[in-house]
Amino acid sequence: MRRRTFFHAGVTLLFVVSGAAFSQQPADPPQSVPRDPGFAQIKVLARTSNDSVVLRWAPNTPHGWYVANRTGYVVERRSGAGQFTRMTPDTLHPWMPEQFLDAINADRENALFPLALQAVWGDSVLLDLVPTGGDTVGAMAELSMNLYSYALFAADNDPNVASALGLRYVDRTVRAGETYTYRIRLNEPRPYRIDAGEVTVVARPPEPNPPPANLTALGLDGRIEIRWDELMRDHHTGYNIYRSEDGGRIFNKLNSTPIVMVTRTDTVQRGIGVYTDSTIVNYRPYKYRVRGINAFGELGPHAEVEAMGRDLTPPAPPIVKNPEQIERNRIRLTWDVIQVDADLAGFIVSRSALSDSNFRPITPRPLPKTARTFIDERPDDAEPYYLVSSIDTAGNTAAAFPVMGFVIDSTPPAVPRGLSGMIDTNGVVHLRWNKNLERNIFGYRVLRANAADHEFAQLTGDVWRDTTFTDTVEVNTLTLYIYYRIAAVNNRYNHSELSPILALRRPDRVPPDAPVFTDVQVSDSAVMLKWAASTSEDMHSHVLYRRPADSASWSRLAVLSRTASEYVDKAVKQSVMYEYQIEAVDSSGLRAMALLSVQGRPYDTGVRPPVSGLNAQFDPLQNKIVLTWSYSTRKEEKFHFLIYRSAKGSPFNQFKAIPSGQQTFTDTELLGDGAYIYGVQVVADNGAQSRISERAQVSVYSTR
């Protein structure tokens, strides 16, 4: 059978004019019929074309409609600003019962003529239905409202019925583009005042009647539900539904009377039309069309949609027994099915961490419909809940109650790998490691020690769920390293072996121990320094500094190894006092200077190197002997040369003194012929001197 569903609330149809539009609106059932205001007004609608104007009207109260039916209507018109002229020679009244019966007999499929007959002439019969006693006035008012609503509903959905009710007139004497004003009034005044209604129009083509909006169809089990949205309330007063079973070639009307979208009068929310077709066959496609009817009884263009019903009835659910563990790490599920449906396709096994949601299938495809057991080869403590569902050929499922299955596990997880970390300058430790591959890993425990051979203490009271960890250590300490290990923990609180030790060097804020000078030895050409080296474990090097005792600035003399304990300074000058300082440098660049510096002065032996290459030549022509020699010194000091001579066998004594800048001497004080022997000695102003050079001998002879 076909079922028609009307939305929204209410069953009483009201004729309410909003602006210039008619629509059927509900009165809330719990509320009483609105009180009659004591007067009425005729509301008028007009629809134009180039050669005609269609008028539709009605009083806006039930009693006004009742009075007007017995008085009759007159239609008047004026062009532009002219005078009103009567357009209806005869007063317009509703048909007599005989006329209605003739129309009913002529078209027995039209249900609106009987409705109009009942509304206009059936009140005397319906009055017998009013209960005696109680609120008779209220019952009469409600009956009057119903008759009024039935009449307007029929007039809205069929132009012939509107004419039969005396609520429609067509003016076919208009000219295109002309402006006309129409007035609808009663044929004569009545004590119950009914004001005339007017409407002004321009004769021109009508605006199109739009199709219903947002038409959708939902295929259900044995039925299809059609929905559409209401447009503006002056567009459609009713709807017709059509269906095609042959792909759209032939459409048959499903509803015998127009479907009315009923909405509240006190809301701006647009209504939703719903129609349920329950005469379908599942999996057979159908096409549906919905056409709107305006207040003039005109059908608008259709909206079309296609749908088909489908099997939505799930099969009987299985009954699952308690899961059981088999072997070390497997769980077996067993179930029964009391009723095996003909369309049963099989079973799906799912698993979840929660007992009521988030179930994930663990069977790649449904198990056969003959299956009554399933073995989970890889159970997971993180997902202990199982759900077995039956599924039919249409994809409908029915789930059994969830069951819980645990595996007794005594196997520890693998040793964590990839432990690494760093310590910043504030002593904050950042550790990270690789996540274990086991699915039942619950977390980790982090342990720490100040030495690799000490017992490690646990830092995490609870199991640490992340693969990163932050710790804080003391940095103002002489202990250079801090040591860490971790262990993995599974859901059964089985612990892995500890990971390999990770040693992290603390940031160095403590300078090394300062070295101490222990000895200073000097010679004429060097200063030897000895010290006790720094014993700090992170020693990197020693830096030796030097300065003349009378200077304020140090210069770096040498960078020595961490184990160096002595140094010989050969770049020295005799008699110069030098001051030395030594500094220890650790691997972090921290430094510690020796508390006391030391001094050393290379002494002067008083011996200078002799001159070399002494040569003596006699010049007989000039009667003189010329001496030459070579001399170089590394000392910056004042000195002079002493010339020694032995003449003709006389003693070898000092003869002359010459300045240091002169390395030649001419002897003109000869004593005659004979042998002359010479030697040169270097004498410094401070008393230092060299030995006398190798002797040079020359003979003097006379040329006369």
Buried (B, 14 or more C-beta within 10 A) or exposed (E): EBEBEBBBEBEBBBBBBEEEBBBBBBBEEEEEBEEBEEBBBBBBBBBBBEEBBBBBBBBBBBBBBBBBBEBBBBBBBBBEEEEBEEBBEEBBBBBEEEEBBEBBEEEEEBBBBBBBBBBBBBBEEBEEEBEEEEEEEEBBBBBBBBBBBBBBBBBBBBBBBBBBBBBBBEBEEBEEEEEBBBBBBBBEEBEBBBBBBBBEBEBEEBEEBBBBBEBEBEBBEBBBBBBBBBBEBBBBBBBBBBBBBEEEEEBEEBBEBBBBBBBBBEEEEEBBBBBBBEEBEBEEEBBBBBBBBBBBBBBBEBBBBBBBBBBEEBBBBBEBBEBEBEEEBBBBBBBEBEEEBEEBBBBBBBBBBEBEEEBEEBBEEBBEBEBBEBEBEEBBBEBBBBBBBBBBBBEBBBBBEBBEBEBEBEEBBEBBBEBEBEBEEEBBBBBEBEEBEBEBBBBBBBBBBBEEEEEBEEBBEEBBEEBEBEBEBEBEBEEBBBBBBBBBBBBBEBBBEBBEBBEBEBBBEBBBBBBEBEEBEBBEBBBBBBBEBBEBBBBBBBBBBBBEEEEEEBEEBBEBEBEBBEBEBEEBBBEEEBBBBBBBBBBBEBBBBBEEBBEBBBEBEEEBEBBEEBEBEBEEEEEBBBBBBEBEEEBEBEBBBBBBBBBEEEEBEEBEEBEBEEBEBEBEEBEEEEEBBBBBBBBBEEEBBBEBBEBBEBEBEEEE
